[in-house]
Amino acid sequence: MREDLESTKAKGQSSKTTFLPREHGATAMLLIPIICAAILARQWRWSELATLSAAFAALAAKDPMVVLTRQRFVWKQRHAETTTATRWLAGWGVLLALSGIVLLASWPLKAVVAMGLGVGAFSALAIAVNVTNRQRSTLFQIASAVALTSSSLATSLSATGTIAPWCWWLWILMAMQATAGILVVHARLDARVALRGTEAASLQYRRSAQVALIALVCAAVAAALLGRIWIALALLVPVAGYWYDLRSQRNGEGLQLPLKKVGQRALALSSLFAFIIVIGLW
């Protein structure tokens, strides 16, 4: 009787499980470049929708794939969420396949192969990292930022038939901004650990974040010297925001800010940065 009740409860919990992207930061890194590239392309093609759906499906498919990989190689008994993960993976796979067919008809074959290999390799890396519980690795998160922001390249390819020169700059600048944000967050996490007194304060990520901000300042100066004032202004926006965040990490009150609030503030900063970058690259 007890086993039946536990089985029924597990099935109920499994039926309520949804495999939608839960990492809001990663979702923003994926979608914001798509929006920016779609605006800067100054033209519209239906294949842009296929790019959006393919990118979202590839991101969303990661979580059910992680569950199924753990079921295959880690877990000794079958878990309740495995069945649900199989169904969701099938759904995301169908969406990805349909989107891929559209892109295959509108992209050059070499571009389809290159993008496919890139997405496949990064997905395999993401699954391996998550299965081994190393998803908080800074190097992996920075690599994720570079990979996710490359969605702008795919959007440019769908909208214009090629990767426009401005899109390379869009990708580079967005990846730089995202990298700085990741390092600032890690510096905050280290400072919060030190605040609890469980470990000595580490300055590794704080120094790395400062180096990333200096790189953004150098890029802003270079843009200003080239007459790209709006791009320079866009780069200085995250510099100011992240520098303020680093300063607030020096006191206990600033470190008490909930991580959800920190994420919302980072999203607002990224959105403002993207808005000004669009103006600068227009």
Beta strands, then each sheet from edge to edge (+ up, - down):
end
